[in-house]
Amino acid sequence: MSDNSIGKHIEFAARALKMPTIRRCWAELAERARAENWTHEQYLSAILDRQVSEREANGTALRISGARFPAI
């Protein structure tokens, strides 16, 4: 597989799995991982951490918005 087709496959899979953060930042983190000689496990951990963090932040914001707290 060429680098271009790998990138397209990663973006397709991330979209299919509904992981927009991974779709957005995989290339940036891959470049950093190469520069810093990360293991595959370190790269996977970093990209999953970003996805989880963003999902938690979005979920919290959605719950607060949905609660319709009165303005103070």
N, C-alpha and C positions, 0 to 999 in steps of 0.2 A: 504494500500500500504506500502511495506517495504521501508526503506531508500534507498536501492539500486535501486529498481524499480522507485522510485521518481526521483532519480538522472538521471537514464537512460531516463525517460520521459522528464525531463527538457532539457537534451542535445539534444534529438530528436526534441523537439519543437523549441529550439533555432536554430538548424540547418535548420529546415523547414521554420522558419521565417527570416532566413539569419541574425542572430544576433550572430556573432562569439565571440564578447566580453563577452556576457552573458554566452555563452557556456563555455568559458574559465574560468571565474571568479566567477560563481555563488556559488560554494562550499566555496571558500575562504571568500566571503562576508557573506555567511550564517553563517559560523563559527564565524566571527567577530560580526555579529548581535546577535547571541546567547550569546556570551561573554559579550557584552555591553548592553544586554537587549533592543535591538531596537524593535520598533513596526513593524508590517508588512509593513506599509506605508513607514517607514524610510528605510527598506531594499529594497523595490521596488524602491524608489527614488534613492538610492545609485547605484543600479545595472543599472538602466536606464540612470543615469548620466554618468556612465562609457561607456555605449554603445554609447550614443550620442557624447561624447567627442572623442572617437576613430573614429567614423564615420566621424565627422567633420574634424579631423586631416587628415584622409586618403583622404577625398574628396579634401581638400586643396592641399595636396601633388600631387594628381592626376591632378588637374587643372593646377598647376604650371608646372608639367612635360609635360602636353599636350600643354601648351602654347609655348613651345620650344623657350624660351627666349634666345637670343644670350649670349654667355659667355662674361664676362667683364674682 
